[in-house]
Amino acid sequence: MTRGLRMGAALLLALPAIAAAPLAPADFSWSAPLELPADARWGRVALPGEALVRLRSPAQGDLRVFDADGRPAAFARVPGSAASGPPELTPSYPAWPLVQAASAPPGGVQVRVEGGAGPQAVWVQVDGSPPTPGQVRLPAALFDTRGEKRPIDALVLQAELPPNTPVRLQASTSPDLAQWTPIPLRGSLYRFDHGGPANDTLRLERPVSLADRYLRLEWDAQIAVTLAALQARRASTTAAPRPVAELGEPRVVDGGLEWRIDTTAPIAALVPEPTRADAVLPLRVLGRADPAQPWRQLAQALAFRHGEGAQAHRSAPVPVALRGMRWLRLEPLPGHAWDPTLLRLRVELEPLELAFNASGPRPLRVAAGRPDTSSAQVDAGLLSAATELPMAQWPQAQLGPAHLQAPRTATWDRLVPAGVSPQMMLWTLLVAGALLLGVLAWRLVRMLKP
């Protein structure tokens, strides 16, 4: 009996130690192998959106790097991996209207553009004077951006727009007003009545240099647009591209879509998009911290997609401030209606890059996503001081195929062997406990017999 009691007590005492065992990749909802050069002892990795959206602990504490034996590797967050600071805008550039005329107007400068029958000559009034009789104003404007030396990634326009009509613009640049290079733009300009959504910013597909080049904007001749001026947003030299991820399946409630925000990763912008080409969905973005609170409007936007595939023209992401919000709702703008099944939502997350020690057995794995997990990150300065190679020169790791699973979070989950259901484990423990009690009772009866 004494030996059996000692064994039972030892098992009970071992439970806390088992629960406090070091974490493993199986304890996280997302993990992926890291591929590095064979001689690399240090590395960096930018986490994808599907990893960031699964973070569940404060301050992104549920991040780990493991070696092939499951031992944790030292890692740190790379400084500056998240976007910082407000965008920087260029000075304002006035719009010069393009006109068609039988002869050169006073003070006019010739511009060669592509027409229906090939290249044709038009004119620009660099002094900004309005068209005179005999001149036809074209749906285009020219901007002298030759003095802008830094790359830009967006255009902010001062324009008079027709209400409730998205306006798509085409952009191109030229060093000599004769040879033009197209610039792909994202989004459209629009202005809705009665305090509805408005947009004056067009994003570029990639940063572009305007140094020593003119910028030309064109639009549909059937839409009445007047451009007055523009400012360009200077591209950041340090900000990494924002990873994108699905937020999860929404609930359809009262004609809108609602999501619970479980991720602790900072959300920088929403990317709403119609599931059907050529649909235009005016919407507003609402948020709240608790279901008992009223919804608070965060933004208004227009979601649209013209065309299919990579060449489709899509609406720009919607910047939002979701700090402290746990619930998100997208609904039609008042006065409008659309089928909620027509809308798909993705989110842009603030980029996050990790630097890590890679001296352990390969392959290493990076893991993310576990509730109530304390941070194991070290200070980036301490990690960088461990080698003479600057952190900026550490090789960039490639991610292998990711593994998704339900994280093992509770003590019970970590005690149950892989492949064994909790019900099966419970019955096993009940049967084993009954047998143990029977043996102990039998031994007790034997000890009490004279």
C-alpha positions in Angstrom: 0.0 0.0 0.0 2.8 2.4 0.9 4.5 1.9 -2.5 1.2 2.5 -4.3 0.5 5.7 -2.4 4.0 6.9 -3.1 3.5 6.3 -6.9 0.2 8.2 -6.8 1.7 11.1 -4.9 4.6 11.2 -7.3 2.3 11.4 -10.3 0.3 14.3 -8.7 3.5 16.1 -7.9 4.8 15.7 -11.5 1.7 17.3 -13.0 2.8 20.9 -12.4 6.3 20.1 -13.8 4.8 18.6 -16.9 2.5 21.7 -17.4 5.5 24.0 -17.0 7.6 22.1 -19.6 9.2 24.3 -22.3 7.0 25.2 -25.2 7.3 23.3 -28.5 6.1 24.2 -32.1 3.0 22.0 -31.4 2.0 24.5 -28.8 1.4 27.2 -31.5 -1.3 27.5 -34.1 1.2 28.3 -36.9 4.7 27.2 -37.6 7.0 27.0 -40.6 10.6 25.8 -41.3 13.3 28.4 -41.9 15.7 27.9 -44.9 19.1 29.5 -44.6 22.5 29.0 -46.2 24.4 26.1 -44.6 27.1 28.3 -43.1 24.7 31.0 -41.7 24.8 31.4 -37.9 22.4 34.3 -37.8 19.3 35.1 -39.8 16.2 37.3 -40.3 12.7 36.5 -41.4 9.7 38.7 -42.2 6.5 37.1 -40.9 3.6 36.6 -43.4 0.1 37.8 -42.8 -1.2 34.3 -42.0 1.2 34.1 -39.0 0.5 37.6 -37.7 -3.2 37.3 -37.8 -3.0 34.3 -35.5 -1.2 36.2 -32.7 -3.2 36.1 -29.5 -0.9 37.3 -26.7 -0.2 40.9 -25.6 2.8 42.6 -27.2 3.1 39.6 -29.7 4.5 37.5 -26.9 3.4 34.3 -28.6 6.4 34.2 -31.0 9.2 31.6 -30.9 12.1 30.2 -32.9 13.0 26.6 -32.3 15.9 24.4 -33.6 15.4 20.9 -35.0 15.6 19.4 -31.5 12.8 21.6 -30.2 15.1 23.9 -28.1 14.2 27.6 -28.2 16.6 29.9 -30.1 17.4 33.4 -29.1 15.5 35.9 -31.3 14.6 39.6 -31.3 12.3 41.9 -33.2 14.2 43.9 -35.9 13.9 47.6 -35.1 11.9 49.6 -37.5 10.1 46.6 -39.0 6.8 48.4 -38.3 5.6 51.5 -40.1 6.5 54.7 -38.2 5.6 58.3 -38.5 3.1 60.2 -40.6 3.5 60.2 -44.4 5.6 63.0 -45.9 4.1 65.0 -48.8 5.8 67.0 -51.5 5.0 70.7 -52.1 1.9 71.4 -54.1 2.3 71.3 -57.9 -0.3 73.3 -60.0 -2.2 71.6 -62.8 -1.6 72.8 -66.3 -4.5 72.0 -68.6 -3.9 70.5 -72.0 -5.7 72.0 -74.9 -6.2 71.3 -78.6 -5.7 74.2 -81.0 -5.2 74.8 -84.7 -2.1 76.8 -84.0 0.3 77.4 -81.1 -1.4 79.6 -78.5 0.6 82.5 -77.0 2.9 81.1 -74.3 1.9 77.5 -75.1 4.3 74.5 -75.0 3.8 71.6 -77.4 3.1 68.2 -75.9 3.0 65.0 -77.9 0.5 62.4 -76.8 -1.0 59.2 -78.2 -4.3 59.7 -80.0 -6.8 57.5 -81.8 -4.8 57.9 -85.1 -1.3 57.8 -83.5 0.8 60.5 -81.9 -0.6 64.0 -82.0 0.4 67.4 -80.8 -1.5 69.3 -78.1 -0.6 72.3 -76.1 -0.2 73.2 -72.5 -0.7 76.7 -71.0 2.2 76.8 -68.5 0.9 80.1 -67.1 -2.4 78.5 -66.2 -4.5 80.8 -68.3 -7.9 79.4 -69.4 -8.6 78.2 -72.9 -9.4 80.9 -75.5 -12.0 80.7 -78.3 -10.9 78.1 -80.8 -9.1 76.0 -78.1 -10.6 72.7 -76.8 -9.8 71.7 -73.3 -8.8 68.0 -73.1 -9.5 65.7 -70.1 -5.9 65.8 -69.1 -3.5 67.9 -67.0 0.3 68.3 -66.8 2.4 68.8 -63.7 6.0 69.9 -63.6 7.5 67.5 -61.1 11.1 67.6 -62.4 12.4 69.0 -59.1 11.1 66.1 -57.0 14.2 64.0 -56.3 12.7 61.3 -53.9 10.5 58.4 -55.1 6.8 58.7 -54.5 4.1 56.1 -53.8 0.8 58.1 -53.9 -0.8 61.1 -55.4 -3.1 63.5 -53.3 -5.2 65.6 -55.7 -7.1 68.8 -55.3 -10.0 68.4 -57.7 -13.6 69.2 -58.4 -15.5 66.0 -59.0 -19.1 65.1 -60.0 -21.0 63.6 -57.0 -21.6 59.9 -56.6 -19.3 59.0 -59.6 -16.0 57.2 -59.2 -13.4 58.7 -61.5 -10.5 56.5 -62.7 -7.3 58.3 -63.8 -4.4 57.2 -65.9 -0.9 58.5 -65.2 2.3 58.7 -67.2 5.7 60.5 -67.0 8.0 61.9 -69.6 11.4 63.6 -69.6 10.7 65.5 -72.9 6.9 65.8 -73.3 7.1 63.4 -76.2 8.0 59.9 -74.9 5.6 58.7 -72.1 5.9 55.9 -69.6 2.6 54.7 -68.0 2.4 54.5 -64.2 -0.2 51.9 -62.7 -2.5 53.5 -60.2 -4.7 51.9 -57.5 -8.1 53.4 -56.6 -10.4 56.1 -57.9 -11.3 59.6 -56.9 -14.9 60.0 -55.7 -17.2 62.2 -53.6 -20.6 61.2 -52.3 -23.4 63.5 -51.3 -24.7 64.1 -47.8 -21.5 63.5 -46.0 -20.8 60.3 -47.7 -17.3 58.8 -48.4 -14.7 60.8 -50.4 -11.3 59.9 -51.7 -8.6 62.3 -53.0 -5.7 59.9 -52.9 -4.4 57.4 -55.6 -1.8 54.9 -54.6 0.9 53.7 -57.0 1.5 50.0 -57.6 5.1 50.6 -56.7 7.3 53.6 -55.8 8.2 55.8 -58.8 10.8 58.5 -59.3 9.6 61.8 -60.8 13.1 63.4 -60.9 13.6 65.3 -64.2 10.2 64.1 -65.4 6.8 65.6 -66.1 3.6 63.9 -64.8 0.5 63.7 -66.9 -3.0 62.7 -65.7 -5.9 61.8 -67.9 -9.5 60.8 -67.3 -12.7 59.9 -69.2 -13.9 62.8 -71.4 -17.5 62.1 -70.5 -16.9 62.9 -66.8 -16.6 66.6 -65.7 -13.4 66.8 -63.7 -11.3 69.9 -62.9 -7.8 69.3 -61.4 -6.3 72.3 -59.6 -3.1 70.8 -58.0 -1.6 67.7 -56.5 0.9 66.7 -53.8 2.8 63.4 -54.0 3.5 61.2 -51.0 7.1 60.4 -50.7 7.9 56.8 -50.4 9.5 55.6 -47.2 13.0 54.2 -47.5 12.6 51.9 -44.5 9.0 50.7 -44.3 8.5 47.1 -45.4 5.4 46.1 -47.4 2.4 45.3 -45.3 1.5 41.6 -45.1 -2.2 40.8 -46.0 -4.4 38.2 -44.4 -8.0 37.1 -44.1 -9.7 38.2 -40.8 -11.9 35.1 -40.7 -15.5 34.2 -41.5 -18.0 37.1 -40.7 -21.5 37.0 -39.4 -24.3 38.5 -41.4 -26.2 40.8 -39.0 -28.9 43.3 -40.1 -27.6 43.6 -43.7 -24.0 44.1 -42.6 -21.0 41.9 -41.9 -19.4 41.6 -38.4 -16.1 40.1 -37.4 -14.6 39.5 -34.0 -11.0 40.7 -33.9 -9.0 38.1 -32.1 -5.5 38.9 -33.3 -3.2 41.1 -31.2 -1.2 42.1 -34.3 -1.7 45.8 -35.2 -4.1 46.2 -38.2 -3.1 49.1 -40.4 -5.8 49.1 -43.1 -8.8 47.2 -44.4 -9.0 45.8 -47.9 -12.7 45.4 -48.8 -13.3 44.0 -52.3 -16.4 42.9 -54.1 -16.5 39.2 -55.1 -18.2 40.2 -58.4 -16.4 42.3 -61.0 -17.7 45.8 -61.7 -19.6 45.9 -58.5 -19.4 49.3 -56.6 -20.2 49.1 -52.8 -20.4 52.3 -50.8 -19.8 51.3 -47.2 -18.9 52.5 -43.7 -16.6 50.9 -41.2 -17.8 50.6 -37.6 -16.0 49.3 -34.5 -16.5 48.7 -30.8 -14.6 47.2 -27.9 -17.4 45.3 -26.3 -20.7 43.9 -27.7 -22.6 45.9 -25.0 -21.2 49.2 -26.5 -22.8 51.0 -29.4 -21.0 50.9 -32.7 -18.7 53.8 -33.5 -18.0 54.9 -37.1 -14.3 54.7 -38.0 -14.3 55.4 -41.8 -16.3 55.5 -45.0 -15.1 54.0 -48.2 -16.0 52.7 -51.7 -15.2 49.1 -52.5 -14.9 48.2 -56.2 -13.2 46.0 -58.7 -13.1 46.4 -62.4 -11.8 43.5 -64.4 -10.3 40.2 -63.4 -7.0 38.8 -62.3 -3.8 40.8 -61.8 -4.9 43.5 -64.3 -8.0 44.3 -62.4 -8.5 47.9 -61.1 -9.2 47.8 -57.4 -10.2 50.2 -54.7 -7.4 51.3 -52.4 -7.0 50.0 -48.8 -8.9 51.9 -46.1 -6.6 53.1 -43.2 -8.3 52.6 -39.9 -7.4 53.0 -36.2 -8.6 49.8 -34.5 -6.6 50.0 -31.3 -8.8 48.7 -28.5 -11.5 47.5 -30.9 -12.6 43.8 -30.6 -15.5 43.9 -33.0 -15.6 45.2 -36.6 -18.6 45.8 -38.8 -19.0 46.8 -42.5 -22.4 47.9 -43.7 -23.9 49.8 -46.6 -23.7 53.5 -46.4 -27.1 55.0 -45.4 -29.3 55.4 -48.5 -27.5 52.4 -50.2 -28.1 48.7 -50.1 -26.0 45.7 -51.3 -25.9 42.0 -50.7 -23.4 41.2 -47.9 -22.3 38.1 -49.8 -20.8 40.4 -52.4 -18.1 41.7 -50.0 -14.8 40.0 -49.1 -12.5 41.5 -46.5 -8.8 41.2 -46.0 -6.6 43.2 -43.6 -3.2 44.9 -44.0 -1.1 44.2 -40.9 1.9 46.2 -39.7 5.1 44.3 -40.8 7.1 42.4 -38.3 10.6 41.0 -38.9 12.5 38.7 -36.5 16.3 38.3 -36.2 17.5 35.0 -34.6 20.4 32.8 -33.8 20.7 29.9 -36.2 23.6 28.0 -34.7 21.4 25.1 -33.5 20.5 21.9 -35.4 18.6 22.5 -38.7 16.0 23.0 -39.8 14.9 25.8 -37.5 11.2 26.6 -37.1 9.4 29.9 -36.4 6.1 29.6 -34.5 3.3 32.0 -33.8 -0.2 32.0 -32.2 -0.9 31.0 -28.6 -3.1 32.7 -26.0 -1.7 34.0 -22.7 1.9 33.4 -23.6 4.7 35.5 -22.1 7.3 37.1 -24.4 10.6 35.3 -24.9 12.1 38.1 -27.2 15.5 39.5 -26.3 16.7 43.0 -26.9 17.8 43.5 -30.4 20.9 45.4 -29.3 22.0 42.4 -27.1 21.4 40.0 -29.9 23.3 42.1 -32.4 26.2 42.5 -30.0 26.8 38.7 -30.0 28.3 38.9 -33.5 30.5 41.4 -35.4 28.2 41.0 -38.5 25.7 43.9 -38.5 22.1 42.8 -38.2 21.3 44.5 -41.5 23.6 42.0 -43.3 22.2 38.8 -41.7 20.8 36.6 -44.4 17.1 36.6 -45.1 15.5 33.2 -44.3 13.0 31.7 -46.7 9.9 30.1 -45.2 9.0 26.6 -46.0 5.4 25.1 -46.1 3.5 26.3 -43.0 1.8 24.0 -40.6 -1.6 25.0 -39.1 -3.1 23.4 -36.1 -5.1 24.1 -32.9 -2.5 25.2 -30.3 -2.0 23.2 -27.1 -2.7 25.8 -24.5 -4.1 24.1 -21.3 -2.3 21.7 -19.0 -4.7 19.0 -20.1 -3.9 19.5 -23.8 -0.2 19.1 -23.0 -0.7 15.9 -21.1 -2.8 14.2 -23.8 -0.6 12.3 -26.3 -1.0 13.3 -30.0 -3.8 11.4 -31.7 -5.7 10.6 -28.5 -9.0 12.3 -28.0 -9.8 13.9 -24.6 -12.8 11.5 -24.2 -10.6 8.5 -24.6 -8.0 9.9 -22.2 -10.7 10.6 -19.6 -12.1 7.0 -19.8 -8.5 5.6 -19.6 -7.9 7.6 -16.4 -11.2 6.6 -14.9 -10.6 2.9 -15.5 -7.0 3.2 -14.3 -8.2 5.0 -11.1 -10.8 2.4 -10.4 -8.3 -0.4 -10.8 -5.8 1.5 -8.5 -8.5 1.9 -5.9 -9.5 -1.8 -6.2 -5.8 -2.9 -5.6 -5.4 -0.5 -2.7 -8.7 -1.8 -1.1 -7.6 -5.4 -1.6 -4.2 -4.7 0.0 -5.9 -2.9 2.9 -8.2 -5.8 3.5 -5.3 -8.2 3.5 -3.4 -6.0 6.0 -6.4 -5.9 8.4 -6.9 -9.7 8.5 -5.5 -11.3 11.7 
